Amino acid sequence: MRILFVTNNYTPYSGGLVSSIQATVKALTQKGNEVLVVAPNFLGKKHDDPDWVKRVPSLIRFSYKKKHVSFPWRAHAFLKNQIERFKPDVIHLHHPFLLGTAALDIAKEKNIKTVFTYHTVYEAYAHYLPLPQFITKPYITNKVLRFCKQIDHTIAPSGTIHSHLKSHDIDTSVVIPSGLKELFSALPFTNRTPKKPFQLLYVGRFVKEKNITALFDVMALLPQDYELTLVGYGQYLDALQEYAYSDLQLSRERVRFIIKPDPQKLLNCYRSSDLFLFPSHTDTQGLVIAEAFACSLPVIAFDGPGQRDSIQEGENGYIVADSKAMAATIQNVLSDSGRYEMLRKHAWKSARNFNPNYLCDRLIALYE
C-alpha cells in the first residue's frame, strides 16, 4: 500500500506529533508499505531528510521567539505534483489547516481516500492568534469540524476526543492512539526503590497551554526533600523560571530545567525519576505519559482528555483535581513502597497499548 502523510509540523521541531509520525512511518515500511511525508521547508538546504520526506518550497522563512516559521510557496501545485508522482492509495492528513486543506482539495479532485488524525484540541491554541479569543475559538472549532466532515475517516487518539467528535455528528471517527518512538517501544521492567530526595519529572514543551506553573505550586506545597526536573523547550521558559525562582522562591536545586537533551539523556531522565507529573488539561493523548509507562514510571496528572484513556486510577497512576491534591497524592504514593511497586508494574504493562507495531496493524486495517 502507498500512503501519503501531510503535516504542517515536522523536523527540526520535536515533540509528540513528530515522534509519532516517525514511529508510524517506520512501522508501516517494515510491514511492506511505501510512505511519503510532505512537510514545510523550515531550514532550506539545511534539512537532512531521507528520500521519503519532501519539503514544500517556502516563500519566506524566519525564526520568531526561537520557533521556525515557514510560508509555503505554491503549496497546492507542489502537493498535486507529489500526489501524481507517488499515486497514493490513501492520504493521511495530520493538520486541518494550510497543507492539510490543500491536500484534501486535491484528494477530492482525484478521488483518493483521506484519513485525518485529530491530534489536539485546536481551539486551545487560539491565544496564538492576534485576535480576541471569543472570535478565534468559535472560528477554529467550526473550521476543524467542517474539515472532519469532508474526511473519509477521522482518527481520535483518545476516547474523550472520539466522544467530542460524535457530539458534533462526526460519525467516521475511530480511536487509535499515537505510537511510542522506537527508543521506548521495547524497554524491560525496572525496579526502583524511591529514596530522598524524591525525584519528580515533567517532559514536554514549555508553552502556556501545558499549565506547567501549576507544578511549581505543587512544589511549594511539598517538603524540601522533593525535587522536580522539567525537560523540554519552548518560548515560555523565561516566564516559567521567573515564576519558580522569583515569585515562589523555589531553589534551583529543587527545580531544574533540561533543554532539548539527546535521546539517551532523555531516557535517563525518565529512568532516574520516581514519579511523572502531567499538568495539561488540553492534550488529546500526551505521548509522554506512554513514554513514562514504558520506563515503569507511574503518572500523576490533572484531568484532561488524553489522560482519561491512559491512566487507570490506582493502577498505573492517579488523576487529581488541583495542585493541593497532586501534592498529597505524591506524598501518599512515595510513602507506601508496596503500592508504589504495584503502580510501576502496571505502568510498564500499560505501555504495550502504545507499541507502534500493534497500532500500525490497526492503522493498516483502517486504510484497507
C-alpha positions in Angstrom: 0.0 0.0 0.0 1.2 3.6 -0.8 0.4 6.1 1.9 1.0 9.9 1.8 1.4 11.8 5.1 0.8 15.5 5.0 1.8 17.5 8.1 2.4 21.2 9.0 4.7 20.1 11.9 7.9 18.2 11.3 11.6 18.3 12.0 13.5 20.4 13.2 10.6 20.5 15.6 10.4 17.7 18.1 7.5 16.6 20.3 4.8 14.1 20.3 3.4 14.6 16.8 6.8 14.5 15.1 8.0 11.4 17.0 4.6 9.7 16.4 4.8 10.3 12.6 8.4 9.0 12.5 7.5 5.8 14.6 4.4 5.2 12.4 6.3 5.6 9.2 8.9 3.1 10.3 6.3 0.6 11.4 4.4 0.9 8.1 7.5 0.5 6.0 8.7 -2.5 8.0 5.4 -4.2 7.1 6.0 -3.6 3.4 4.2 -0.3 2.7 5.5 2.7 1.0 5.2 6.1 2.8 5.9 9.6 1.6 5.8 12.5 4.1 5.2 16.1 2.8 6.1 18.9 5.3 7.1 22.6 5.3 10.6 23.7 4.5 11.8 25.3 7.7 15.6 25.3 7.1 16.1 25.4 3.4 19.0 23.2 2.3 20.0 22.5 5.9 17.4 19.8 6.3 18.9 16.3 6.4 15.9 14.3 5.2 15.6 10.8 4.0 14.3 10.2 0.5 10.7 9.7 1.8 10.4 13.3 3.1 9.5 16.0 0.6 9.6 19.7 1.6 7.1 22.3 0.2 9.1 25.3 -1.2 8.9 28.3 1.1 8.4 31.9 0.1 9.6 33.2 3.4 11.5 31.5 6.3 12.4 33.1 9.6 12.7 32.4 13.4 10.3 34.0 15.9 10.8 33.5 19.6 13.1 30.6 18.8 10.4 29.0 16.6 10.9 28.2 12.9 8.3 29.7 10.7 7.7 28.9 7.0 5.3 30.3 4.5 4.8 27.7 1.7 5.1 28.8 -1.9 2.6 27.3 -4.4 1.8 24.5 -1.9 -1.2 23.3 -3.9 0.8 22.8 -7.1 3.7 21.1 -5.2 1.3 18.7 -3.4 -0.5 17.9 -6.7 2.8 17.1 -8.3 3.8 14.8 -5.5 0.5 13.1 -5.4 0.5 12.5 -9.2 4.1 11.1 -8.9 3.6 8.9 -5.8 0.0 7.8 -6.7 -1.0 7.1 -3.0 -3.8 4.7 -2.1 -4.7 6.9 0.8 -3.7 10.3 2.1 -3.3 10.7 5.8 -3.6 14.3 7.0 -2.2 15.5 10.3 -3.5 19.1 10.4 -6.8 20.7 9.3 -5.1 23.9 8.1 -2.6 25.0 5.4 -1.1 21.9 3.8 -3.9 19.8 5.1 -6.6 21.9 3.4 -4.7 21.9 0.1 -4.1 18.1 0.2 -7.8 17.5 0.9 -8.9 19.5 -2.1 -6.6 17.6 -4.4 -7.7 14.2 -2.9 -11.3 15.0 -3.6 -10.4 16.1 -7.2 -8.6 12.8 -7.8 -11.0 10.6 -5.7 -8.3 9.4 -3.3 -9.5 8.3 0.2 -8.4 10.5 3.1 -7.7 9.9 6.8 -7.2 12.7 9.4 -5.8 12.3 12.9 -7.4 14.8 15.3 -4.1 15.3 17.2 -5.1 18.2 19.6 -7.8 20.5 20.8 -7.1 23.1 18.2 -9.1 25.9 19.8 -6.9 25.6 22.9 -4.2 27.4 20.8 -6.4 30.3 19.9 -4.3 32.6 22.1 -1.5 32.5 19.5 -3.6 34.4 17.0 -3.6 38.3 17.3 -7.4 38.5 17.8 -9.8 38.2 20.7 -10.4 34.6 21.7 -14.2 35.0 21.7 -13.7 35.4 17.9 -10.9 32.9 17.2 -12.1 29.9 19.3 -15.5 29.5 17.6 -13.9 30.1 14.2 -11.2 27.4 14.8 -13.8 24.9 16.2 -16.1 25.4 13.2 -13.3 25.2 10.7 -11.9 22.0 12.1 -15.3 20.3 12.3 -16.1 21.3 8.7 -12.8 19.7 7.7 -13.6 16.5 9.6 -16.9 16.2 7.8 -15.1 16.1 4.5 -12.7 13.4 5.5 -13.4 9.7 4.9 -12.2 8.7 8.3 -11.2 10.8 11.3 -8.9 9.1 13.9 -9.3 10.2 17.5 -6.2 9.4 19.7 -8.4 9.1 22.8 -12.0 8.1 23.8 -12.7 11.6 25.0 -11.9 13.1 21.6 -14.0 10.4 19.9 -17.0 11.4 22.1 -16.3 15.1 21.3 -16.4 14.3 17.6 -19.5 12.2 17.8 -21.3 15.0 19.7 -20.7 17.1 16.6 -22.0 14.4 14.2 -18.6 13.3 13.1 -19.5 9.6 12.9 -16.5 8.3 11.0 -14.0 8.6 13.9 -12.2 5.6 15.3 -9.8 5.5 18.3 -6.2 4.7 17.5 -3.6 6.2 20.0 -0.3 7.5 18.6 2.6 5.1 19.0 5.8 5.3 21.0 9.0 6.3 19.4 11.5 3.4 18.9 13.6 4.4 21.9 10.7 3.5 24.3 9.0 0.7 22.4 10.7 -2.4 24.0 12.1 -1.4 27.3 12.3 -4.0 30.1 10.6 -3.5 33.5 13.0 -1.9 36.0 12.8 -2.0 39.8 13.3 1.2 41.8 13.2 2.0 45.5 12.5 5.7 45.9 14.9 7.5 48.2 15.1 11.0 49.5 15.3 13.4 47.8 12.4 12.1 45.7 12.6 12.8 42.0 9.6 14.2 40.1 9.7 14.6 36.3 7.9 16.7 33.6 8.6 16.2 29.9 7.1 18.4 27.2 7.1 21.8 25.5 7.4 24.9 27.6 4.2 26.7 26.5 1.3 28.3 28.3 -1.3 25.7 27.5 0.6 22.9 29.2 -0.2 24.5 32.6 3.3 24.0 33.9 3.1 26.7 36.5 0.8 24.5 38.5 3.7 22.1 39.1 5.6 24.9 40.9 2.5 25.4 43.1 2.8 21.7 43.9 6.5 22.1 44.7 5.7 25.0 47.1 3.4 22.6 49.0 5.9 19.7 49.2 8.7 19.3 51.8 12.2 20.2 50.8 13.2 16.6 50.0 11.2 16.6 46.8 12.9 17.8 43.5 11.4 18.5 40.1 13.1 18.2 36.8 11.5 19.8 33.7 12.7 18.5 30.3 11.8 20.3 27.1 12.0 23.5 25.2 9.8 26.5 24.3 9.2 30.2 24.4 7.6 30.1 27.9 10.9 29.1 29.5 11.8 32.5 30.9 8.4 33.1 32.3 8.5 29.7 34.0 11.8 30.3 35.6 10.7 33.7 36.8 7.6 32.2 38.4 9.5 29.3 40.0 12.6 31.2 41.2 11.4 34.7 41.8 7.7 34.6 42.6 7.7 31.3 44.6 11.3 31.5 45.7 11.9 27.8 44.8 15.6 27.0 44.7 17.4 26.0 41.6 18.5 22.8 43.4 14.8 21.8 43.8 13.6 22.9 40.4 15.9 22.1 37.4 15.4 22.7 33.7 17.0 20.5 31.0 16.7 21.9 27.5 16.5 19.6 24.4 18.5 16.6 25.7 19.7 13.9 23.3 17.6 10.7 23.3 19.8 8.8 25.7 19.8 11.6 28.3 16.0 11.9 28.0 15.7 8.2 28.6 18.0 8.5 31.7 15.8 11.3 33.0 12.8 9.0 32.9 14.7 6.1 34.5 16.2 8.2 37.3 12.8 9.6 38.4 10.2 8.4 40.9 7.0 9.9 39.5 5.9 11.6 36.3 3.7 14.7 36.6 1.3 15.8 33.8 -0.3 19.1 34.3 -2.0 19.7 30.9 -5.8 20.0 30.7 -5.9 20.1 26.9 -3.7 17.3 25.4 -5.7 14.8 23.5 -3.3 12.0 24.3 0.0 13.0 25.9 2.6 10.6 24.4 4.9 11.5 27.3 2.5 9.5 29.5 3.1 6.4 27.4 6.9 7.1 27.5 6.7 7.3 31.3 4.8 4.0 31.4 7.4 2.4 29.1 10.0 3.4 31.7 8.0 1.8 34.6 7.1 5.3 35.8 3.7 5.9 37.4 1.9 9.1 36.4 0.0 11.7 38.5 -2.0 14.1 36.3 -4.6 16.8 36.3 -7.8 15.9 34.5 -7.9 16.1 30.7 -8.9 14.2 27.5 -5.7 12.4 26.9 -5.0 11.1 30.4 -8.5 9.7 30.9 -7.8 6.8 28.5 -4.2 6.2 29.6 -4.4 6.4 33.4 -6.3 3.7 35.3 -7.0 5.2 38.7 -4.9 3.4 41.4 -3.4 1.0 38.8 -0.8 2.9 36.9 -1.3 6.4 38.3 -3.9 8.9 39.5 -5.9 11.8 38.1 -6.2 14.7 40.6 -8.3 17.9 40.8 -5.7 20.5 41.7 -2.2 21.3 43.0 -3.1 20.5 46.6 -4.5 17.1 45.6 -1.4 16.4 43.5 1.0 17.2 46.3 -1.0 15.0 48.7 -1.1 12.1 46.2 2.7 12.3 45.5 3.4 12.0 49.2 1.0 9.2 49.7 2.4 7.1 46.8 6.0 7.6 47.7 5.4 6.7 51.4 3.9 3.3 50.5 6.5 1.1 49.0 4.1 -1.8 48.2 1.6 0.5 46.4 4.5 2.2 44.6 5.9 -1.1 43.2 2.4 -2.2 42.1 1.9 1.1 40.2 5.3 0.7 38.5 4.4 -2.8 37.3 1.0 -1.8 35.9 2.5 1.3 34.3 5.0 -0.8 32.4 2.3 -3.2 31.2 0.2 -0.3 30.1 2.9 0.8 27.6 2.1 -2.2 25.5 -1.0 -0.4 24.3 1.2 2.1 22.5 3.5 -0.3 20.7 3.9 1.1 17.2 3.7 -2.3 15.6 0.4 -3.1 17.3 -1.1 0.3 16.4 0.2 0.0 12.9 -1.8 -3.1 12.3 -5.0 -1.2 13.3 -4.0 1.7 11.1 -3.4 -0.6 8.0 -6.8 -2.2 8.6 -8.4 1.2 8.6 -6.6 2.2 5.4 -7.7 -1.0 3.7 
